[in-house]
Amino acid sequence: MRIVGVTGGVDTHADTHVAAAVDDNGGLLGVESFPVSETGYEELLGWLVGFGPVAQVGVEGTGSWGVGLSRFLTDQDVMVVEIDRPNRQVRRKQGKSDPTDAVSAARVLRLLAKRHRDMARLRNKHCTRLHALLLELKAGGISSEITVTKANLLLEDVVVADEVTRHRVLIAGELVDDIARLDTALKASKKRVTTAAVSASGTSLCDITGIGPICAAIIIGYTGDVTRFPTKGHFATYNATAPIEASSGGHKRHRLNPRGNRKLNHAIHIAAVTQLRHDTKGRVFYDRKITEGKSSKDAIRALKRRISDVVYRHLIADTRRVRII
């Protein structure tokens, strides 16, 4: 299933916001400036809606100049995703232009795995709030994973005997609707990431057990040009899978590296955990480390470093293949 809708990108400033609208294929629909005010926010949203249903809006600086707009759009049930501001070096090379910044934000939004992660986190928040309400409506609530179908079945059996119960059921129903909408959006997001970030790039990362389209998009997006890392060791240091030595006296040991790119580290961690759940070479490697006397945490860290090396080899191979083509 594919969601067809307008994607907005907003370059925020103290007095004016510059918005760009693109269709679901990335085609530019228009660029317009709006004042920073409640009326301006309404005009901006109305302008976007004029092109069709709004799928999502990328806003630069949601914690600063874009905070007011972000709150307004969220209150209007519009999906908002923060867009990182390009660094100065990139702006010097490409030139500084508000419309260009806005268009870039809108197009990059469709390719970022960050949007998918943000929606997943929002869904988890809604599920947590829904679970709390269901516990008050029925002892135990839903004991297994919360789904739209299970929640609706539970709500249908609730006997409304007072106003408090009626409002609890009403709010729970609204949360169920939010979760259903996010489920649909997450499916469409995964499909777009698969097509744009994985299929289009021709990456071989998905050949690695435990790495799917979303993790592949995260790795590609946050690694950038892999050739900037001379060796797999440099790459492991960047993604924090290279442990830090914490030896004392004759006792040699290493500990978790809290530095490095945590988003890359998380993607590799997901791959490691997935490999442990199945009959894979990663599981064999982990079991061997346990047999050697390593703790479970140390064995997982060793596996993550091993996966980092494999990821590095795939990225280098992909780069060379593209150059040959």
C-alpha positions in Angstrom: 0.0 0.0 0.0 1.3 3.4 -0.9 0.3 6.7 0.7 -0.1 9.5 -1.9 0.3 12.9 -0.4 2.1 16.2 -0.3 5.4 16.5 1.6 6.3 19.9 2.9 9.8 21.2 3.8 10.2 24.3 5.9 13.3 26.5 6.2 12.7 28.4 9.5 13.8 31.9 10.4 12.9 34.4 13.2 10.4 36.5 11.1 9.5 34.3 8.1 9.3 30.6 7.2 10.0 29.5 3.6 8.0 26.4 2.7 8.4 24.0 -0.3 5.9 21.4 -1.4 6.7 18.2 -3.3 4.5 15.4 -4.5 5.0 11.8 -3.5 7.5 11.3 -6.4 9.6 14.2 -5.3 8.4 16.7 -7.9 8.4 20.3 -6.8 4.9 21.8 -6.5 5.8 25.2 -5.2 7.7 27.5 -2.9 6.2 30.2 -0.7 7.1 32.5 2.3 4.9 32.9 5.4 5.1 35.2 8.5 5.9 33.6 11.8 2.5 34.0 13.5 -0.6 31.9 14.2 -2.1 33.4 11.1 1.0 32.6 9.1 1.0 29.0 10.3 -2.6 28.6 9.2 -1.8 30.1 5.8 1.2 27.8 5.4 -0.9 24.7 6.2 -3.7 25.9 3.9 -1.2 26.4 1.1 0.1 22.9 1.5 -3.4 21.4 1.6 -4.2 23.3 -1.6 -1.9 20.8 -3.4 -3.7 17.8 -1.8 -3.6 15.7 1.4 -0.5 16.4 3.5 1.5 13.3 4.3 4.2 14.9 6.4 6.2 18.1 6.9 9.9 18.4 7.6 10.8 21.4 9.8 14.3 22.8 10.3 14.9 23.7 13.9 11.9 22.3 15.7 13.5 23.2 19.0 14.2 26.9 18.1 12.7 29.0 15.3 10.5 26.2 14.2 9.0 25.3 17.6 5.8 27.3 17.1 5.1 25.9 13.7 5.9 22.4 14.9 3.4 22.6 17.7 0.7 24.1 15.4 1.1 21.3 12.8 1.1 18.6 15.5 -2.1 20.0 17.0 -3.6 19.7 13.5 -2.6 16.0 13.4 0.1 16.6 10.8 3.2 14.4 11.0 6.2 16.6 11.8 9.8 15.4 11.4 12.8 17.5 12.3 15.3 18.2 9.5 19.0 18.7 10.4 20.4 22.0 9.2 23.2 21.5 6.6 26.7 22.3 8.0 28.5 25.4 6.9 30.9 23.7 4.6 28.0 22.2 2.6 26.3 25.6 2.5 29.5 27.3 1.2 29.8 24.7 -1.6 26.1 24.7 -2.6 25.2 28.3 -1.9 22.7 29.6 0.7 19.2 29.9 -0.5 16.0 29.7 1.6 13.9 28.1 -1.2 16.8 25.7 -2.0 17.0 24.8 1.7 13.3 24.2 1.9 13.2 22.0 -1.2 16.2 20.0 0.0 14.5 19.5 3.4 11.3 18.2 1.7 13.2 15.8 -0.6 15.6 14.5 2.0 12.7 13.8 4.3 11.5 11.0 2.0 14.9 9.3 2.1 15.6 9.5 5.8 15.2 6.5 8.0 14.8 9.0 10.8 11.2 9.6 9.8 10.4 5.9 10.2 12.1 5.8 13.6 10.2 8.9 14.8 6.9 7.4 13.7 7.7 4.1 15.4 8.6 5.9 18.6 5.3 7.9 18.4 3.4 4.7 18.0 5.1 3.2 21.1 4.1 6.3 23.1 0.4 5.9 22.0 0.5 2.2 22.8 1.8 3.0 26.3 -0.9 5.5 26.9 -3.6 3.2 25.5 -2.3 0.3 27.8 -2.7 2.6 30.8 -6.3 3.4 29.9 -7.2 -0.3 29.1 -5.9 -1.3 32.5 -8.4 1.0 34.1 -11.2 -0.4 31.9 -10.4 -4.1 32.3 -8.2 -5.9 34.8 -4.9 -6.9 33.1 -5.7 -4.9 29.9 -4.1 -6.6 26.9 -1.5 -9.0 28.2 0.2 -9.5 24.8 1.3 -7.0 22.1 -1.2 -4.2 21.6 -2.8 -4.2 18.2 -5.7 -2.2 16.8 -7.9 -5.3 16.5 -7.3 -6.5 20.1 -7.9 -3.0 21.5 -11.2 -2.6 19.5 -12.4 -6.0 20.7 -11.7 -5.0 24.3 -13.4 -1.6 24.0 -16.5 -3.2 22.6 -16.9 -5.4 25.7 -16.6 -2.4 28.1 -19.8 -1.6 30.0 -20.1 2.2 30.2 -21.8 2.9 33.6 -20.6 6.4 34.3 -19.1 9.5 32.8 -15.5 8.7 33.8 -15.7 5.3 32.0 -17.3 6.9 29.0 -14.5 9.4 28.6 -11.9 6.7 29.1 -13.4 4.7 26.3 -13.6 7.8 24.1 -10.0 8.7 24.6 -8.9 5.1 24.2 -10.8 5.0 20.9 -8.9 8.1 19.7 -5.6 6.5 20.6 -6.6 3.4 18.7 -7.3 5.5 15.6 -3.9 7.2 16.0 -2.2 3.8 16.2 -4.1 2.6 13.1 -3.0 5.7 11.2 0.6 5.2 12.2 0.6 1.5 11.3 -0.5 2.5 7.8 2.1 5.2 7.6 4.9 2.9 8.8 4.1 0.3 6.2 4.2 3.0 3.5 7.4 4.5 5.0 9.2 1.1 4.9 8.2 0.6 1.3 9.5 4.0 0.3 12.8 3.5 2.2 13.2 0.1 0.5 12.6 1.6 -2.9 14.5 4.9 -2.5 17.3 4.1 -0.1 18.0 0.5 -0.8 16.8 -0.5 -4.3 17.9 2.8 -5.9 21.3 2.7 -4.2 21.9 -0.9 -5.2 23.4 -1.6 -1.8 24.3 -5.2 -0.7 23.8 -4.5 3.0 20.5 -6.3 3.0 22.5 -9.5 2.2 23.8 -9.4 5.8 21.6 -11.3 8.2 19.8 -8.9 10.6 20.0 -5.9 8.3 16.8 -4.9 6.6 15.8 -1.8 4.6 15.5 0.5 7.6 18.8 -0.4 9.1 20.5 -0.3 5.7 19.1 3.2 5.2 20.4 4.3 8.6 23.9 2.8 7.9 24.1 4.4 4.5 22.8 7.8 5.6 25.1 8.2 8.7 28.2 6.6 7.1 28.2 9.0 4.1 31.3 8.4 2.0 32.8 5.2 3.4 36.1 5.8 1.7 36.8 8.5 4.3 37.5 5.6 6.7 41.0 4.1 5.7 40.4 0.8 7.5 37.7 -1.2 9.1 39.2 -0.2 12.4 38.6 3.5 11.7 35.0 2.6 10.8 34.5 0.6 14.0 35.8 3.5 16.0 33.4 5.9 14.3 30.4 3.6 15.0 31.6 2.8 18.6 31.8 -1.0 18.1 35.5 -0.8 18.8 35.7 -1.3 22.6 37.8 0.8 25.0 40.5 -0.9 26.9 39.9 -1.0 30.6 42.7 -3.2 31.8 44.0 -3.1 35.4 47.3 -4.7 36.4 47.5 -8.1 34.8 43.8 -8.3 34.2 43.1 -7.5 30.5 39.6 -6.4 29.7 37.6 -4.0 27.5 34.5 -2.1 28.1 31.7 -0.4 26.2 32.6 2.5 24.0 30.0 5.2 24.8 31.2 7.6 22.1 30.9 7.4 18.3 27.8 7.5 16.2 25.1 6.0 18.3 22.6 5.7 15.5 25.0 3.6 13.5 25.8 1.6 16.7 22.1 1.0 17.2 21.6 -0.4 13.7 24.5 -2.8 14.2 23.1 -3.8 17.6 19.8 -4.7 15.9 21.7 -6.9 13.4 23.5 -8.6 16.3 20.4 -9.3 18.3 18.6 -10.6 15.2 21.5 -13.0 14.4 21.4 -14.4 18.0 17.8 -15.3 17.5 18.5 -17.6 14.5 20.9 -20.3 13.5 23.5 -18.0 11.9 27.3 -17.6 11.9 26.8 -14.8 14.3 25.2 -17.2 16.8 28.0 -19.6 16.4 30.5 -16.8 17.0 28.6 -15.7 20.1 28.5 -19.2 21.5 32.2 -19.7 20.9 33.0 -16.5 22.9 30.8 -17.7 25.7 32.7 -21.0 25.7 35.9 -19.0 25.9 34.7 -17.5 29.2 33.4 -14.2 27.9 30.3 -12.6 29.5 27.2 -12.3 27.5 27.7 -8.5 27.1 31.3 -9.0 26.0 30.3 -11.6 23.5 27.6 -9.3 22.0 30.2 -6.5 21.8 32.6 -8.8 20.0 29.8 -9.8 17.6 28.9 -6.2 16.9 32.6 -5.5 16.0 32.5 -8.5 13.7 29.3 -7.2 12.0 30.9 -3.8 11.7 33.8 -5.3 9.7 31.3 -7.1 7.5 29.3 -3.9 6.9 32.5 -2.0 6.1 33.5 -4.6 3.5 30.0 -4.4 1.8 30.1 -0.6 1.7 33.5 -0.6 0.2 32.5 -3.3 -2.4 29.3 -1.3 -3.2 31.4 1.9 -3.8 33.8 0.1 -6.1 31.0 -1.6 -8.0 29.3 1.8 -8.6 32.5 3.3 -9.8 33.0 0.5 -12.3 29.5 0.9 -13.6 
